[in-house]
């Protein structure tokens, strides 16, 4: 069983930015480069997020050059420059996962579209053992 891509504590607003912590909705860990085309809608407004990898912020398209892994228990942090106000917000995230070990044709891996929408509260607490991708334990 996989985790929901947006868990109860997925939405954070800190230091003038909004962060969405995305869980991996797949049955195994994947290379970080498997995440493509992330788009976030906050309260209906579309955003092209950057990805936070520890102390680095990279454009989503640059994930193709990353050699790290997205482990099942960990979450990728998507960052939007403006902070949402504290409270409840509708959050939608769409993205694709490229599954490198499953071919979808002679020259391409399987590409799966994902879309998830939840109403989330900023700073909600949840019992978790997950880490943000790129942050050392």
C-alpha positions in Angstrom: 0.0 0.0 0.0 1.3 3.4 -0.9 1.0 6.7 1.0 -1.3 9.4 0.0 0.6 12.0 -2.1 -0.7 14.8 0.1 -0.8 13.9 3.8 -2.4 16.0 6.6 0.8 18.0 7.3 1.7 18.6 3.6 1.1 22.4 3.6 3.5 24.8 5.3 3.9 28.6 5.0 7.3 29.8 6.3 9.7 32.7 5.6 7.6 34.2 2.8 7.2 30.9 0.9 4.7 28.1 0.7 5.9 24.5 0.8 4.0 21.5 -0.3 5.5 18.2 0.9 4.7 15.6 -1.6 4.7 11.9 -0.7 5.6 9.2 -3.3 2.4 7.5 -4.6 4.2 4.4 -5.9 5.0 0.9 -4.6 8.8 1.4 -4.5 11.4 4.1 -4.2 12.3 5.9 -7.4 15.2 8.1 -8.7 14.4 11.7 -8.0 14.7 12.3 -11.7 11.5 10.2 -12.1 9.4 13.3 -10.9 8.5 15.4 -13.9 6.1 18.3 -14.7 4.9 19.2 -11.2 2.2 21.9 -11.1 0.6 23.2 -8.0 -2.8 25.0 -7.7 -3.4 26.8 -4.4 -7.0 28.0 -3.9 -7.3 27.7 -7.7 -4.2 29.8 -8.7 -1.6 27.9 -10.8 2.0 27.8 -9.7 5.2 26.3 -11.2 7.1 25.2 -8.1 10.8 24.9 -7.5 12.0 21.8 -5.7 13.9 22.1 -2.4 16.7 19.6 -1.9 18.2 20.3 1.5 19.7 23.7 1.3 19.3 23.9 -2.5 16.4 25.1 -4.6 16.3 23.7 -8.1 13.8 24.2 -11.0 11.7 21.1 -11.4 13.1 20.5 -14.9 16.6 20.3 -13.3 15.6 17.1 -11.5 16.6 15.2 -14.6 20.2 16.0 -13.6 19.8 14.8 -10.0 21.2 11.5 -8.9 19.4 11.2 -5.6 16.5 9.0 -4.7 12.9 9.5 -3.5 12.3 6.9 -0.8 8.8 5.8 0.0 8.8 7.3 3.5 10.2 10.6 2.4 8.7 13.7 0.8 9.7 16.0 -2.0 9.3 19.7 -1.0 7.7 21.8 -3.7 8.2 25.6 -3.1 6.2 28.6 -4.2 7.7 32.1 -3.6 4.6 33.6 -1.9 3.4 32.4 1.4 -0.3 31.6 1.8 -2.1 33.0 4.8 -2.4 30.8 7.9 -5.5 28.6 7.7 -7.3 26.2 5.4 -6.5 26.1 1.7 -7.4 23.9 -1.3 -4.2 22.3 -2.6 -3.9 20.4 -5.9 -0.7 18.9 -7.3 -0.3 17.2 -10.7 2.8 15.6 -11.9 4.2 12.6 -13.8 6.3 9.7 -12.6 8.6 8.0 -15.0 9.1 4.4 -14.0 12.6 3.5 -15.3 12.3 -0.2 -15.0 8.9 -0.6 -16.8 9.0 0.0 -20.5 6.0 1.6 -22.3 7.5 1.2 -25.7 10.8 0.3 -27.4 12.6 3.5 -26.3 10.6 5.0 -23.4 9.8 4.2 -19.8 6.3 4.1 -18.4 5.1 7.6 -17.7 2.2 7.8 -15.2 0.1 11.0 -14.6 -0.9 11.8 -11.0 -3.2 14.4 -9.7 -4.3 14.9 -6.1 -6.5 17.5 -4.4 -7.0 18.0 -0.7 -8.2 20.7 1.6 -5.2 21.3 4.0 -4.4 23.5 6.9 -1.1 25.3 7.1 1.2 23.9 9.8 -1.0 20.9 10.7 0.8 18.3 12.8 0.8 14.6 12.0 2.7 11.7 13.4 5.4 10.9 10.9 8.8 9.3 10.4 9.3 10.9 7.0 12.1 13.2 6.0 12.3 15.8 3.3 14.3 14.5 0.3 17.8 16.0 0.4 17.8 16.4 4.2 20.2 14.1 6.1 18.8 12.0 8.9 
